[in-house]
C-alpha cells in the first residue's frame, strides 16, 4: 500500500475498530454482571414462592411466562435425597446441592442454582449460565449496532479529512512538477503544516546550493573565455610568425617563442582545471599538526604558494616554508614567506580574485594561484592572511587550520602526517 492517504485510513480505521471491540467487550462484561444480578434475584424469588406453596401445587407448578423464557428448571427433593419433582426435562441437570446460591458444572455447561429447604422437602431452582451469556451478548450487540452502521460514514469522513490535510503536500508537488529546469528560486514555505516545513527547508537549501554552484560555473566559464582569448590569440600569431620565418635562425626563434606560449597556455589550463575541481567541494575536513584532509587539495595549495614565492623572488632571494602547531590554539599553521617585491596592503584582498594581476607584474602568470589557494583553504575551514615578509619586504602567506574534531575518525581517507611535498 503506497498511498499515504490509504495507509492513514487503514491505520485510523483499525484503531477505531480496536477501540470499538474493546468497548464492546467492556459492555458485554457489564451486561453479564447485570444479568447475573437480575437472574439471581429471580431464582431466589421463584424458590421462595414455591417453598410457601402446598405440596399439591408443586405437582404441577405454573411458572410465569417470563420465567419460562429464562429457562428456569425446578427440582424438588425429599429430605433423604430422592427427587420427587422435575418441572422441565434436560439431558443433564445439576444434582442436589447446598442451600443458597451455587454455580455447578455439568456436561451441558455451568448452571446457576438456588436451593431452599421447606419442612419436608428441598426446592431447587436452576438456570443454565448460557442463557445469561446470550442475554449479555445481545445487549452488547444492540449497544454496538449504531457504531457498526456508522463505520462506513466514519471511513468516508476520515478519507475526506486526510485528503484535506494532504492538500498542502499535493500543492507543493504540483508546484515542483510545474517548475522549469533552470528555475532555482526558493519554494514558498508559508501556510504549510509543521510536518512539511522540514522537507521544504531541505529543498530550499538544496536549491540554494545548486544556484550557487551554477553561478560559480557561469562566472568560471565567463572568466575562462575571457582569459583564454589572449593566450590563444598569441599562439595564433606565433604560428603565423613561424610560417613566415625565412631562415633557420628566425624559424628557431619563432619555435622557441611558440613553445613558451604553449607552456603558458598549458599552465593556465591546468590552474583553471584545479580551480574547477576545488570549487564544488564542501568537505567537512579538519587539519591539525597531523593534517586530516584531502591530500591532493593540500598538495595543490602548497605547490601554488611555493611556486608563487619562487616566481616573484629575485635571484639570490630566500623562500621559507614552515609548519607549526600554535601554542594559543590546537590547530595547525602553514607559513610561506619570501623577500621579493611583495603586495601592497591596499591590493591584498584583490589578489584572491580570479585572474587578477597587478599592473606591471613580472614574470607573467594567469592570476589563479592565490584564488586556488583561497578555495582550498575555505573548503577545509582554514583562514588566510597576507603580511610583509620577515625582513620587512616581500610577502608572508599564513594559512591557519582549525583543530581536529575529537570525533574525527583517524581512518578517514586523506589523513596525512605532516604535509605533502610540492
Secondary structure, DSSP 8 states (H G I E B T S, - for coil): ---HHHHHHHHHHHHHHHHHHHHHHHHHHHHHHHHHHHHHHHHHHHHHHHHTS-HHHHHT----HHHHHTT-EEEEEETTS-EEEESS--SS------SEEEEEEETTEEEEEEEEE-SSEEEEEEEEHHHHHHHHHHHHHHHHHHHHHHHHHHHHHHHHHHHHHTHHHHHHHHHHHTS-TT-------SS--HHHHHHHHHHHHHHHHHHHHHHHHHHHHHHHHHHHHHHHHHHHHHHHHHHH--SHHHHHHHHHHHHHHHHHHHHHHHHHHHHHHHHT-----EESSEEES-HHHHHHHHHHHHHHHHHTS-TT--EEEEEE--SSSSSEEEEEEE-SS---GGGTTGGGSTT---TT-SS---S-HHHHHHHHHHHTT-EEEEEE-TTSSSEEEEEEE----TT--TTSTTEEES----
